[in-house]
Amino acid sequence: MRSLVLAIVALAAAGGSAIVARDWLEAQREALLASVPVVEAPAERPATMVLVAAVDLPPGHFLQAGQLRWQAWPDEALSPAHIVQGQRPEEDFVGAVSRVPVLAGEPVTDARFVRPGERGFLAAVLERGMRAATVPITATSGNAGFVFPGDRVDLILTSRMNEGGDGRQFAVTVLESVRVLAIDQRLATQPADAAPGRTATLEVTQKMAEKVALAIQMGTLSLSLRSLGNDGDAEQPVEPATGPVPIVDRDLYLEVAPPPAPSAGGPMPVRRPTVVVLRGAEAREIEF
């Protein structure tokens, strides 16, 4: 009986000691937590949104709506040249032409693009290896003002076969499917109503530019507007197929129709027209 009583007393003492120790530890933990200062989390700063390219933009590309987007940019990498949201609208760059390649995700800056009316815009519009050639037009030869920048046209020459002779005339297509870069000084991205122009600037190759320069001196040039759905339209300008009577010079030539057949009474005396081709100090007179 004595042993049983001693065991019960020992268990009660152990249980009480455990309870006291637990309460003491809990009080110490609460006191420690109360002594640690509470640090509030810093408020989230709004990210700086910068205008970047949404797609890869090659040089000479006309920037269109939807090809730009706003992207969060770290403040330590922010540059004064970057376009920050809220300072300038995205529409300021729509219609501009890229000077250099701009990869998707790269920031858009003024130095990388040129806008209509700025110096160098026409040179940026030209495809690689192409030239710009300007021809005079009238309300009649320019399709009454319904040829706009960006359209594709054929260039037609009208001239006389023989000055001072019988006055016969001919017409020949000098170039086919060339892109119109500008009418007067209206460029491709500038909207305008139909209005007759006095000049048309065309995108041509170097050899085509030589043909245009020669054709301007030979007669009147007209624009023939091509349909947007024409299967014969090409992405690049093309030279017309060789005709029956070309000028023999292979570098500068124009095609004309053959002279009419002589009458039954005998050949009709006609003085053959000639063209003078100048190359540096050399002059060559070539007959049709």
C-alpha positions as CSV (number, residue, x, y, z in Angstrom):
1,M,0.0,0.0,0.0
2,R,2.9,2.3,0.8
3,S,4.5,1.6,-2.5
4,L,1.3,2.3,-4.3
5,V,0.8,5.7,-2.6
6,L,4.4,6.7,-3.4
7,A,3.9,5.8,-7.1
8,I,0.8,7.9,-7.2
9,V,2.5,10.9,-5.5
10,A,5.5,10.6,-7.9
11,L,3.2,10.6,-11.0
12,A,1.3,13.6,-9.7
13,A,4.5,15.5,-9.1
14,A,5.8,14.7,-12.5
15,G,2.6,15.7,-14.2
16,G,2.5,19.0,-12.3
17,S,6.2,19.7,-13.2
18,A,5.4,19.1,-16.9
19,I,2.4,21.5,-16.8
20,V,4.5,24.2,-15.0
21,A,7.3,23.8,-17.5
22,R,4.9,24.0,-20.5
23,D,3.3,27.1,-19.1
24,W,6.7,28.7,-18.5
25,L,7.9,27.9,-22.0
26,E,4.8,29.3,-23.5
27,A,5.1,32.5,-21.5
28,Q,8.8,32.8,-22.6
29,R,7.8,32.4,-26.3
30,E,5.1,35.0,-26.1
31,A,7.5,37.4,-24.5
32,L,10.1,36.8,-27.2
33,L,7.6,37.4,-30.0
34,A,6.4,40.5,-28.3
35,S,9.9,42.0,-28.2
36,V,10.6,41.5,-32.0
37,P,9.5,44.6,-34.0
38,V,7.0,44.0,-36.8
39,V,8.3,45.1,-40.1
40,E,5.7,46.0,-42.6
41,A,6.1,44.8,-46.2
42,P,7.0,47.6,-48.6
43,A,4.1,48.7,-50.8
44,E,4.4,47.4,-54.4
45,R,5.5,50.1,-56.8
46,P,3.7,50.1,-60.2
47,A,6.0,48.7,-62.9
48,T,7.3,51.1,-65.6
49,M,5.7,50.2,-68.9
50,V,7.9,50.7,-72.0
51,L,6.9,50.5,-75.6
52,V,8.6,47.6,-77.4
53,A,8.2,45.7,-80.7
54,A,5.7,42.9,-80.7
55,V,7.3,41.3,-83.8
56,D,10.6,41.3,-85.6
57,L,10.8,44.5,-87.7
58,P,13.3,44.4,-90.6
59,P,14.8,47.6,-92.0
60,G,12.4,49.6,-94.3
61,H,9.3,48.1,-92.6
62,F,6.2,50.2,-92.3
63,L,5.1,50.0,-88.7
64,Q,1.4,49.0,-88.4
65,A,-1.0,49.0,-85.5
66,G,-0.7,45.8,-83.5
67,Q,3.0,45.5,-84.0
68,L,3.9,47.3,-80.8
69,R,3.1,46.5,-77.1
70,W,3.7,47.8,-73.6
71,Q,6.1,45.8,-71.4
72,A,7.3,46.2,-67.8
73,W,10.9,47.4,-67.7
74,P,13.2,47.5,-64.7
75,D,14.0,51.0,-63.5
76,E,17.7,50.5,-63.3
77,A,17.7,49.7,-67.1
78,L,15.4,52.5,-68.0
79,S,16.8,55.0,-70.6
80,P,15.6,58.5,-71.5
81,A,15.3,57.3,-75.0
82,H,12.6,54.7,-74.1
83,I,8.9,55.5,-74.7
84,V,7.2,55.3,-71.3
85,Q,3.4,54.6,-71.1
86,G,1.5,57.8,-70.3
87,Q,4.1,60.1,-71.8
88,R,3.5,59.4,-75.5
89,P,0.8,57.3,-77.3
90,E,1.6,54.2,-79.3
91,E,-0.1,55.8,-82.4
92,D,2.9,58.2,-82.7
93,F,4.9,55.4,-84.3
94,V,2.2,53.9,-86.6
95,G,3.2,54.5,-90.2
96,A,6.9,55.1,-89.4
97,V,9.6,53.1,-91.1
98,S,12.3,51.2,-89.3
99,R,15.9,52.3,-90.0
100,V,17.6,49.3,-88.5
101,P,16.4,45.8,-87.5
102,V,14.3,45.7,-84.3
103,L,13.8,42.4,-82.7
104,A,10.6,41.4,-80.8
105,G,10.8,42.7,-77.2
106,E,13.4,45.4,-77.9
107,P,12.4,49.0,-76.9
108,V,11.2,51.4,-79.5
109,T,13.1,54.7,-79.8
110,D,13.0,57.7,-82.1
111,A,16.4,56.9,-83.4
112,R,15.3,53.6,-84.8
113,F,12.5,54.9,-86.9
114,V,11.8,57.7,-89.4
115,R,8.4,59.2,-89.9
116,P,6.8,60.7,-93.0
117,G,8.1,64.1,-93.8
118,E,11.4,63.6,-91.9
119,R,14.7,63.6,-93.7
120,G,15.6,60.2,-95.1
121,F,12.1,58.8,-95.1
122,L,12.0,58.1,-98.8
123,A,15.4,56.3,-98.6
124,A,14.1,54.2,-95.8
125,V,11.0,53.2,-97.8
126,L,13.0,51.9,-100.7
127,E,13.7,48.2,-100.8
128,R,17.3,47.1,-100.7
129,G,19.0,47.6,-104.1
130,M,16.1,49.7,-105.5
131,R,16.1,53.3,-106.7
132,A,13.5,56.2,-106.8
133,A,12.8,57.7,-110.2
134,T,10.4,60.6,-110.7
135,V,8.4,61.1,-113.9
136,P,6.1,64.1,-114.9
137,I,2.4,63.4,-115.2
138,T,-0.8,65.3,-115.8
139,A,-4.4,64.8,-114.9
140,T,-4.9,62.6,-117.9
141,S,-1.6,60.6,-117.8
142,G,-2.0,60.1,-114.0
143,N,-5.4,58.5,-114.1
144,A,-7.2,61.7,-113.0
145,G,-5.6,61.6,-109.6
146,F,-6.7,58.1,-108.7
147,V,-3.2,56.7,-108.5
148,F,-2.1,56.7,-104.9
149,P,1.2,55.9,-103.2
150,G,1.5,52.2,-102.7
151,D,-0.3,51.3,-105.9
152,R,1.4,49.4,-108.8
153,V,1.3,50.8,-112.3
154,D,2.7,50.3,-115.8
155,L,4.7,53.1,-117.3
156,I,3.7,53.8,-121.0
157,L,5.7,56.0,-123.4
158,T,3.9,57.8,-126.2
159,S,6.1,59.5,-128.9
160,R,6.4,60.3,-132.6
161,M,8.1,57.9,-135.0
162,N,9.5,60.7,-137.2
163,E,9.9,64.3,-136.3
164,G,9.2,66.4,-139.4
165,G,8.0,63.5,-141.5
166,D,4.6,61.9,-141.7
167,G,4.0,62.3,-137.9
168,R,3.2,58.7,-137.1
169,Q,3.1,57.9,-133.4
170,F,3.6,54.9,-131.2
171,A,3.0,53.8,-127.7
172,V,5.0,51.2,-125.8
173,T,5.0,49.9,-122.2
174,V,8.4,50.8,-120.8
175,L,8.0,49.2,-117.3
176,E,5.4,46.9,-115.7
177,S,4.2,46.6,-112.1
178,V,6.3,49.2,-110.5
179,R,5.4,50.5,-107.1
180,V,4.4,54.2,-106.7
181,L,6.3,55.7,-103.8
182,A,4.8,59.2,-103.9
183,I,2.6,61.5,-105.9
184,D,4.1,65.0,-105.7
185,Q,5.2,65.0,-102.1
186,R,2.4,62.8,-100.7
187,L,3.9,59.6,-99.3
188,A,2.4,56.2,-98.8
189,T,1.2,56.8,-95.3
190,Q,-0.4,60.2,-95.8
191,P,-4.1,59.9,-96.5
192,A,-5.3,62.2,-99.3
193,D,-8.3,62.6,-101.5
194,A,-8.1,61.9,-105.2
195,A,-6.2,64.9,-106.7
196,P,-4.2,65.2,-109.9
197,G,-0.5,65.4,-109.3
198,R,2.3,66.8,-111.4
199,T,5.0,64.1,-110.6
200,A,5.0,60.5,-109.6
201,T,8.0,58.8,-107.9
202,L,8.4,55.2,-108.8
203,E,10.5,52.4,-107.2
204,V,12.7,50.9,-109.9
205,T,16.0,49.1,-110.4
206,Q,19.2,50.9,-111.6
207,K,18.6,49.8,-115.2
208,M,15.0,50.8,-115.1
209,A,16.0,54.2,-113.8
210,E,18.1,54.6,-117.0
211,K,15.2,53.7,-119.2
212,V,13.0,56.2,-117.4
213,A,15.5,58.9,-117.9
214,L,15.7,58.1,-121.6
215,A,11.9,57.8,-122.0
216,I,11.3,61.3,-120.4
217,Q,13.4,62.8,-123.2
218,M,11.6,60.8,-126.0
219,G,8.0,61.7,-125.3
220,T,5.1,61.7,-122.9
221,L,4.8,59.2,-120.1
222,S,1.5,57.9,-118.7
223,L,0.6,55.7,-115.7
224,S,-1.6,52.7,-116.2
225,L,-3.1,51.5,-112.9
226,R,-3.0,47.8,-112.2
227,S,-5.7,45.9,-110.3
228,L,-4.9,44.7,-106.8
229,G,-6.3,41.3,-107.7
230,N,-4.4,41.0,-111.0
231,D,-2.6,37.7,-111.2
232,G,0.1,39.3,-113.3
233,D,1.2,41.7,-110.6
234,A,4.6,41.0,-109.2
235,E,6.2,41.7,-105.9
236,Q,9.1,43.3,-107.8
237,P,9.0,45.5,-110.9
238,V,9.5,43.7,-114.2
239,E,10.6,44.8,-117.7
240,P,8.3,44.1,-120.6
241,A,9.0,41.3,-122.9
242,T,11.2,41.9,-125.9
243,G,9.3,43.2,-128.9
244,P,9.8,42.8,-132.6
245,V,12.0,45.9,-133.1
246,P,14.2,46.8,-130.1
247,I,16.9,49.3,-130.2
248,V,20.1,47.3,-130.5
249,D,21.8,48.8,-127.4
250,R,21.2,46.2,-124.7
251,D,21.7,48.6,-121.8
252,L,19.3,51.4,-122.9
253,Y,16.5,50.4,-125.2
254,L,12.9,51.0,-125.9
255,E,10.5,48.8,-127.9
256,V,8.5,50.1,-130.8
257,A,6.1,48.5,-133.3
258,P,7.4,47.7,-136.8
259,P,6.6,50.2,-139.6
260,P,3.6,49.5,-141.7
261,A,4.0,47.4,-144.8
262,P,4.6,49.3,-148.1
263,S,1.7,50.0,-150.4
264,A,1.1,48.0,-153.6
265,G,2.7,50.7,-155.7
266,G,6.1,50.2,-154.1
267,P,8.0,51.0,-150.9
268,M,7.0,54.2,-149.2
269,P,10.1,56.3,-148.5
270,V,10.3,57.0,-144.8
271,R,13.3,58.4,-142.9
272,R,14.1,56.0,-140.1
273,P,14.1,57.8,-136.7
274,T,17.2,57.6,-134.6
275,V,18.1,57.8,-130.9
276,V,21.4,59.2,-129.6
277,V,22.7,57.2,-126.6
278,L,25.3,59.1,-124.5
279,R,27.7,57.2,-122.3
280,G,30.3,59.5,-120.8
281,A,32.1,61.1,-123.7
282,E,30.9,58.5,-126.2
283,A,27.8,59.3,-128.3
284,R,26.1,56.6,-130.5
285,E,23.3,57.2,-133.0
286,I,21.1,54.2,-133.2
287,E,18.2,53.7,-135.7
288,F,14.9,52.1,-134.8
